[in-house]
């Protein structure tokens, strides 16, 4: 009997570490498929508020791919809404199809097996829109996410995108904090960016998404000169891309409301919902070579191929933020004008 008990104890001690190891094995969160529907994917997001910086404490929504006992390092992908999509907290989530990036189909395309998806909100309910007065506030959002989830964030894989005014803000952030970003992909970005400012982003991979018929951002006068500056100043032009639509089609196959509102074109990784390639779209790199975007080769595959040296240390502006009395005054008039534009957008159902 004593011999039997001794053998049993030996077996228990031999098996116990295996049991503990099994319990501690990392488990990535199981993402929902796109077939679950966009609302179910939105429900997978959580909400938080960043510390005040630059006079504002911005709220944000985010998706985390982290599972139990998961020590994987995941990329962080940031999407900035256009004007008229941020009237209240979580509106930028509930009025967006960007949660498709939380689906199992897109999450699985990352070499890490997933990615954080971050949707910050400009406080449009307070008549404040994306612009240089929110640069420090948005930086605080990124720093807050890294501080709270840094154990699972690959800081060398931070990407930022945005549409229209959000696309303008993408450039603002890349110019102010180029070390933060492995890549940016502005969509129909408004505003003007000088060659010297583009040069400040020379180590950042840049993918511009535009339309030749964009009524707000002229392709010949704005997009092409900006793209030429990217090609001339970027240290790795092979990692930079320009995607140009002859006319914009949404992922489901229907025509877009117009050729400026293109946020939905990236909601399924720059492919149609059925996985086919976009019609009327040409993509080239900084060496003027045509890039084929046959599924699943899209933005996520590009993300997998580029990285930065950023270690997550809260940054200081590169000196390109100039907010003074006249800047604040201009911002007030600009925001009033944007509110008027917002009202007309709603009247027109855009």
Buried (B, 14 or more C-beta within 10 A) or exposed (E): EEEEEEEEEEEEEEEEEEEEEEEEEEEBBEBBEBEBEBEBBBEBBEEBEBEEBBEBBBBBBBBBBBBEEBEBBBBBBBBBBBBBBBEEBBBBBBBBBBBBBBBBBBBEBBEBBBBBBBBBBBBBEEEBBBBBBBBBBBBBBBBBBBBBBEEBBBBBBBBBBBBBBBBBBBBBBBBBBBBBBBBBBBBBBBBEBEEEBBBBBBBBBBBBBBBBBBEBBEBEEBBBBBBBBBBEBBEBBEBBBBBBBEEBBBBEEEEBBBBBBBBBBBBBBBBBBEEEBBEEBBBBBBEEEEBEBEBBBBBBBBBBEBBBEBEBEBBEEBEBBEBEEEBEEBBEEBBEEBBEBBEEBEEEEB
